[in-house]
Amino acid sequence: MDEMTVLKALKKMFGKSEAEQLAPGPSAPAQGPSRTEAPQQSRHPAPVAQTKKEPVTSPASAPAPDKPRNEAPKPRRERAQKPPVVAWKLEDFVVEPQEGKTRFHDFKLAPELMHAIQDLGFPYCTPIQAQVLGYTLAGKDAIGRAQTGTGKTAAFLISIITQLLQTPPPKERYMGEPRALIIAPTRELVVQIAKDAADLTKYTGLNVMTFVGGMDFDKQLKHLEARHCDILVATPGRLLDFNQRGDVHLDMVEVMVLDEADRMLDMGFIPQVRQIIRQTPPKSERQTLLFSATFTEDVMNLARQWTTDPAVVEIEAENVASENVEQHIYAVAGADKYKLLYNLVNDNGWERVMVFANRKDEVRRIEERLVRDGVNAAQLSGDVPQHKRIKTLEGFREGKIRVLVATDVAGRGIHIDGISHVINFTLPEVPDDYVHRIGRTGRAGAEGVSISFAGEDDSYQLPSIEALLGRKISCEMPPTHLLRPVERKRH
């Protein structure tokens, strides 16, 4: 037999699977043995699996017989017990009555809301909260004159939340139908109001949504379509975009708030706001709250058009500025301002400082020089993209950014506690902006410090600022060591 025939025979014998080799094959006609084949074995060998071959061992080395397997279940490992959830009770929030102060307990707010107020550490109302809530919780319209930092945001949010909790939503309700609408002029202010609203509604089940320009439109639309909207906070332009596309309907609005109405006037938003208000129920069928830092004739005209017999609450600006903020003014040449700024921040180790300048190019130059000289700084102006603004504010809030340099428009909506110092690199051209700037510090009863640089180009603004405050601010020369040249950092 040639080599190829032998290979085929071997493959036939050994190329089968083990099961095929063990299985009995069918009978075949007898054939004579090949001359080269080994003596023929039985065609039907006994399957190996049926005649298990035992190993040959000596009695001494024989293994012990297998013990029956213990089928009893293994003892379960005990998990650490979670502490039982204790239901919150109003009795847990103890605030003693104090003469001259109003407690939130005095308004008999919902327990869910009181729980959130306790978490935020608000035992007593601020003056504007005490005055506004007395009217708005009774269902009246109101207009309030107050600076940021006075607690006005919490005042109108508490009013809104109380109204929505007391009035069940309609049975037939669609996505994109907010029950409360808050309009604010800037993206930063909208984001801050929404954050405050989320803090106050966290135990209520109410949904808060935001619409701002400069952010992904489709992403905001997706949020709107995912769940019912109870409180909508928006800038006028982006809200109109959604409304005109038919994604948002405002005919179910029960409470409407216009925040910083004077700033909306200044920024030219009033025509857009008028279009929005036309989509809401008549003013006799909704509650309207309007807040402004000033009560100009234009603001009062808007209030008369959009409110019904409103209560008027005023908190004087000078009280806000003088009680919590220690104010200083340094007379300094324009060429020395940066040296003074750098040495103040660096020598004193200040960790959370806001610097204001009047123009965007000034803001950019100050921030770039601080970063170059080793200070962790960031800028906030209209030139900064929205996603970067939000990231910058979060970094400043978390203490990752030491110095935030901003324009008035960008900085007005910032509500961050713990800002120790405000520095006016240039004095503002509008006296009201001075009060807004220094109101970034000394918030929530804390002490703050403002330092203003009065140079040859802006010191003429001082008299009008002092007239607004109702008092003089002492102007002094900075210590010589604070005017030393800045040493360049080696990288």
MARDORO-402281 format. One line per 4 residues: for each residue z negated, y, x negated of C-alpha. Coordinates in steps of 0.2 Angstrom, whole numbers, padded with zeros to 4 digits. Example, Ala and Ser with C-alpha at 12.3 -4.5 7.8 and 13.67 -1.06 7.14 Angstrom:
2
-0039,-0022,-0062; -0036,-0005,-0068 .
END
This chain:
491
0000,0000,0000; 0005,0017,-0007; -0008,0031,-0010; -0003,0040,0006 .
-0006,0025,0016; -0024,0023,0008; -0028,0041,0012; -0023,0039,0030 .
-0034,0024,0032; -0049,0032,0024; -0047,0047,0035; -0046,0036,0050 .
-0062,0027,0045; -0072,0043,0040; -0064,0058,0048; -0072,0054,0065 .
-0087,0062,0071; -0104,0053,0069; -0104,0049,0088; -0086,0043,0087 .
-0090,0031,0073; -0105,0024,0082; -0097,0022,0099; -0089,0005,0102 .
-0070,0005,0102; -0058,-0004,0113; -0052,-0021,0109; -0036,-0022,0098 .
-0025,-0036,0094; -0030,-0046,0079; -0021,-0042,0063; -0021,-0051,0047 .
-0031,-0042,0033; -0021,-0031,0022; -0020,-0036,0004; -0028,-0021,-0002 .
-0041,-0018,0012; -0060,-0024,0010; -0065,-0038,0020; -0064,-0034,0039 .
-0081,-0028,0047; -0085,-0031,0065; -0076,-0019,0077; -0092,-0017,0087 .
-0106,-0013,0075; -0123,-0010,0083; -0126,0009,0086; -0137,0015,0073 .
-0147,0026,0086; -0153,0010,0095; -0159,0000,0079; -0169,0013,0070 .
-0173,0008,0053; -0191,0010,0048; -0195,0015,0030; -0203,0002,0019 .
-0220,0008,0014; -0236,0000,0007; -0251,-0001,0018; -0260,0011,0007 .
-0247,0024,0008; -0243,0022,0027; -0245,0038,0036; -0258,0039,0050 .
-0251,0037,0068; -0246,0053,0076; -0259,0061,0087; -0254,0066,0104 .
-0249,0084,0105; -0262,0096,0113; -0253,0103,0127; -0267,0115,0132 .
-0262,0133,0133; -0267,0144,0118; -0281,0156,0122; -0273,0173,0126 .
-0277,0187,0114; -0287,0200,0123; -0279,0217,0124; -0288,0233,0121 .
-0293,0240,0138; -0286,0257,0142; -0298,0269,0148; -0298,0271,0167 .
-0288,0286,0173; -0301,0298,0181; -0294,0308,0195; -0295,0327,0192 .
-0307,0336,0204; -0308,0355,0206; -0327,0353,0202; -0321,0349,0184 .
-0315,0367,0182; -0330,0378,0182; -0328,0396,0180; -0344,0407,0183 .
-0341,0423,0194; -0341,0438,0183; -0343,0456,0188; -0326,0465,0187 .
-0316,0450,0185; -0306,0439,0197; -0306,0420,0196; -0291,0409,0201 .
-0304,0400,0212; -0305,0415,0223; -0287,0413,0229; -0290,0395,0235 .
-0275,0388,0226; -0268,0370,0227; -0278,0358,0216; -0262,0353,0207 .
-0259,0371,0202; -0278,0374,0197; -0277,0358,0186; -0262,0366,0177 .
-0271,0383,0176; -0286,0374,0168; -0275,0365,0155; -0268,0382,0150 .
-0285,0389,0148; -0284,0403,0160; -0302,0406,0168; -0299,0423,0175 .
-0284,0433,0181; -0277,0447,0171; -0277,0464,0180; -0259,0462,0187 .
-0262,0444,0192; -0278,0449,0202; -0268,0463,0211; -0251,0455,0214 .
-0258,0438,0220; -0268,0447,0233; -0252,0453,0242; -0239,0439,0237 .
-0250,0424,0242; -0251,0432,0260; -0232,0432,0260; -0229,0451,0257 .
-0215,0458,0246; -0221,0467,0230; -0214,0478,0216; -0224,0478,0200 .
-0224,0489,0185; -0231,0480,0170; -0226,0477,0152; -0223,0459,0145 .
-0239,0451,0139; -0249,0457,0154; -0248,0440,0164; -0234,0445,0176 .
-0224,0430,0173; -0239,0418,0179; -0242,0430,0193; -0225,0427,0201 .
-0224,0409,0196; -0241,0405,0205; -0234,0414,0220; -0218,0404,0220 .
-0227,0387,0217; -0240,0391,0231; -0226,0395,0244; -0216,0379,0239 .
-0231,0368,0241; -0237,0375,0257; -0219,0374,0265; -0211,0356,0265 .
-0193,0356,0260; -0180,0354,0274; -0175,0336,0279; -0157,0339,0275 .
-0156,0345,0258; -0142,0345,0245; -0141,0346,0226; -0138,0364,0220 .
-0149,0372,0233; -0164,0380,0225; -0179,0385,0235; -0184,0399,0223 .
-0174,0410,0212; -0179,0420,0197; -0166,0431,0189; -0169,0438,0171 .
-0158,0448,0160; -0159,0438,0143; -0157,0420,0139; -0173,0420,0129 .
-0183,0427,0144; -0176,0414,0155; -0180,0400,0143; -0198,0407,0141 .
-0200,0409,0160; -0194,0391,0163; -0207,0384,0150; -0221,0393,0159 .
-0215,0386,0175; -0214,0369,0168; -0232,0371,0162; -0238,0376,0179 .
-0229,0364,0190; -0232,0348,0179; -0244,0340,0192; -0234,0346,0208 .
-0218,0336,0207; -0207,0352,0208; -0192,0353,0198; -0187,0368,0187 .
-0170,0371,0181; -0161,0385,0170; -0144,0392,0169; -0140,0403,0154 .
-0124,0408,0145; -0120,0402,0128; -0126,0384,0132; -0115,0369,0137 .
-0109,0372,0155; -0106,0354,0159; -0123,0349,0153; -0131,0361,0164 .
-0120,0355,0178; -0126,0337,0175; -0144,0342,0176; -0140,0351,0193 .
-0132,0336,0200; -0145,0324,0195; -0160,0330,0206; -0165,0343,0218 .
-0169,0360,0212; -0185,0368,0217; -0186,0383,0205; -0170,0390,0197 .
-0172,0403,0182; -0155,0411,0177; -0146,0425,0169; -0135,0434,0181 .
-0118,0430,0173; -0121,0411,0172; -0128,0410,0189; -0113,0418,0196 .
-0101,0406,0187; -0110,0391,0196; -0111,0400,0213; -0092,0405,0213 .
-0087,0387,0208; -0097,0381,0223; -0110,0371,0213; -0125,0382,0218 .
-0129,0388,0235; -0142,0401,0238; -0144,0401,0257; -0160,0391,0256 .
-0169,0403,0244; -0187,0406,0251; -0193,0417,0236; -0183,0428,0225 .
-0189,0437,0209; -0180,0450,0199; -0189,0451,0182; -0186,0466,0170 .
-0176,0476,0183; -0175,0491,0172; -0167,0481,0158; -0155,0473,0170 .
-0150,0491,0174; -0148,0496,0156; -0137,0481,0152; -0126,0484,0167 .
-0130,0468,0177; -0134,0476,0193; -0116,0473,0201; -0118,0455,0197 .
-0136,0454,0204; -0129,0462,0220; -0116,0448,0222; -0130,0435,0220 .
-0142,0443,0232; -0128,0444,0245; -0128,0425,0245; -0146,0423,0248 .
-0155,0425,0266; -0158,0442,0273; -0173,0451,0265; -0182,0449,0281 .
-0181,0430,0279; -0186,0428,0261; -0200,0435,0250; -0194,0447,0236 .
-0204,0451,0220; -0197,0464,0208; -0205,0468,0191; -0200,0482,0179 .
-0208,0490,0164; -0204,0507,0171; -0202,0514,0189; -0187,0526,0187 .
-0178,0533,0202; -0164,0520,0200; -0177,0505,0200; -0185,0512,0215 .
-0169,0513,0224; -0165,0495,0220; -0183,0490,0226; -0180,0499,0243 .
-0163,0490,0245; -0169,0473,0242; -0187,0472,0248; -0196,0474,0264 .
-0212,0486,0265; -0217,0480,0247; -0234,0482,0240; -0234,0493,0224 .
-0244,0487,0209; -0244,0497,0193; -0252,0493,0176; -0252,0507,0164 .
-0243,0505,0148; -0256,0514,0137; -0270,0502,0143; -0259,0487,0137 .
-0255,0495,0120; -0272,0503,0115; -0285,0489,0120; -0278,0474,0111 .
-0267,0481,0097; -0273,0491,0082; -0259,0503,0078; -0254,0510,0061 .
-0240,0521,0055; -0235,0523,0037; -0224,0538,0031; -0212,0530,0019 .
-0195,0534,0012; -0181,0524,0018; -0177,0517,0001; -0195,0510,0000 .
-0196,0502,0017; -0191,0485,0011; -0203,0485,-0004; -0217,0489,0008 .
-0212,0476,0021; -0211,0462,0007; -0228,0467,-0001; -0237,0468,0015 .
-0232,0451,0021; -0233,0442,0004; -0249,0450,-0002; -0259,0447,0014 .
-0252,0429,0017; -0247,0433,0035; -0240,0418,0043; -0233,0424,0060 .
-0225,0441,0059; -0212,0450,0070; -0201,0464,0062; -0191,0475,0073 .
-0175,0485,0068; -0164,0496,0079; -0147,0488,0074; -0140,0471,0072 .
-0134,0474,0054; -0151,0480,0049; -0159,0464,0056; -0146,0454,0046 .
-0149,0463,0030; -0168,0462,0031; -0168,0444,0035; -0156,0440,0021 .
-0167,0449,0008; -0183,0441,0014; -0175,0424,0012; -0168,0428,-0005 .
-0185,0433,-0011; -0193,0417,-0005; -0200,0421,0012; -0197,0409,0026 .
-0188,0421,0038; -0175,0420,0052; -0166,0433,0063; -0164,0435,0081 .
-0150,0446,0088; -0134,0446,0099; -0124,0439,0085; -0134,0423,0084 .
-0127,0409,0094; -0138,0403,0108; -0142,0386,0102; -0148,0393,0085 .
-0159,0406,0095; -0168,0392,0104; -0170,0382,0088; -0176,0398,0079 .
-0189,0402,0092; -0196,0384,0092; -0198,0385,0073; -0207,0402,0074 .
-0218,0395,0088; -0222,0380,0078; -0226,0390,0062; -0211,0384,0052 .
-0204,0402,0051; -0216,0415,0045; -0206,0431,0049; -0194,0434,0063 .
-0183,0449,0062; -0176,0455,0079; -0167,0468,0089; -0176,0476,0104 .
-0164,0466,0117; -0166,0449,0108; -0185,0452,0105; -0190,0458,0122 .
-0190,0441,0130; -0201,0433,0117; -0218,0427,0123; -0226,0418,0109 .
-0245,0418,0106; -0253,0419,0089; -0241,0433,0082; -0254,0442,0071 .
-0243,0457,0066; -0228,0467,0072; -0219,0478,0060; -0207,0492,0066 .
-0195,0493,0051; -0187,0508,0061; -0195,0517,0075; -0187,0513,0092 .
-0175,0526,0099; -0183,0523,0117; -0202,0526,0118; -0204,0512,0130 .
-0197,0500,0117; -0211,0504,0106; -0223,0497,0119; -0213,0482,0122 .
-0212,0479,0103; -0231,0480,0099; -0234,0470,0115; -0228,0454,0105 .
-0245,0454,0097; -0262,0455,0105; -0257,0444,0119; -0269,0434,0131 .
-0284,0445,0125; -0281,0441,0107; -0282,0455,0094; -0266,0461,0086 .
-0260,0474,0073; -0244,0484,0073; -0238,0494,0058; -0223,0506,0060 .
-0213,0513,0045; -0209,0532,0049; -0195,0538,0037; -0184,0553,0036 .
-0172,0546,0048; -0183,0541,0062; -0200,0550,0061; -0194,0562,0075 .
-0197,0548,0087; -0216,0549,0085; -0220,0564,0097; -0211,0555,0112 .
-0220,0538,0108; -0237,0547,0107; -0233,0556,0123; -0230,0539,0132 .
-0246,0532,0125; -0256,0548,0129; -0264,0549,0112; -0260,0553,0093 .
-0257,0539,0081; -0263,0543,0063; -0250,0543,0050; -0254,0539,0032 .
-0246,0536,0015; -0246,0517,0010; -0256,0512,-0005; -0246,0513,-0021 .
-0247,0495,-0025; -0238,0491,-0009; -0223,0500,-0015; -0221,0491,-0031 .
-0203,0483,-0035; -0200,0466,-0028; -0199,0452,-0041; -0184,0441,-0039 .
-0188,0423,-0037; -0179,0411,-0049; -0171,0397,-0041 .
END
